[in-house]
Amino acid sequence: MNRSKEFERQRIERLSIEERIRLALSLKERFAGILQSTRADDHDGTPARPT
């Protein structure tokens, strides 16, 4: 595991339960927005934005 991933893992381990829940919900919202934008297709089936 590279150093930055290890540092991030340790940082998350130090968070309280409430902070972990807040982080998880913000990530969920961010990824839901990304998924929604990638699913948006034009009427002819071509992606709305290039991948």
C-alpha positions in Angstrom: 0.0 0.0 0.0 1.5 3.3 -0.9 2.2 6.0 1.7 -0.7 8.3 0.8 -3.3 5.5 1.0 -1.9 4.4 4.4 -2.0 8.0 5.6 -5.7 8.4 4.5 -6.6 5.0 6.1 -5.1 6.2 9.4 -6.8 9.5 9.2 -10.2 7.8 8.7 -9.5 5.5 11.6 -9.1 8.5 13.9 -12.5 10.0 13.0 -15.4 9.7 15.4 -18.5 7.7 14.4 -20.4 10.9 13.6 -17.5 12.1 11.4 -17.4 8.8 9.6 -21.1 8.9 8.9 -20.8 12.5 7.6 -17.9 11.4 5.3 -19.8 8.4 4.0 -22.9 10.5 3.3 -20.9 13.2 1.4 -19.2 10.5 -0.6 -22.5 8.8 -1.4 -23.9 12.2 -2.6 -20.8 12.9 -4.7 -20.9 9.4 -6.4 -24.7 9.6 -6.9 -24.1 12.8 -8.9 -21.4 11.3 -10.9 -23.5 8.2 -11.7 -26.5 10.3 -12.7 -24.4 12.4 -15.1 -22.9 9.4 -16.7 -26.3 7.8 -17.2 -27.8 10.8 -19.0 -28.0 9.8 -22.6 -29.1 11.8 -25.6 -32.2 10.7 -27.5 -30.1 8.8 -30.0 -28.3 6.8 -27.3 -25.0 8.7 -27.4 -23.5 9.8 -24.1 -24.4 13.3 -23.0 -20.7 13.9 -22.3 -17.6 12.2 -23.6 -16.0 9.6 -21.3 
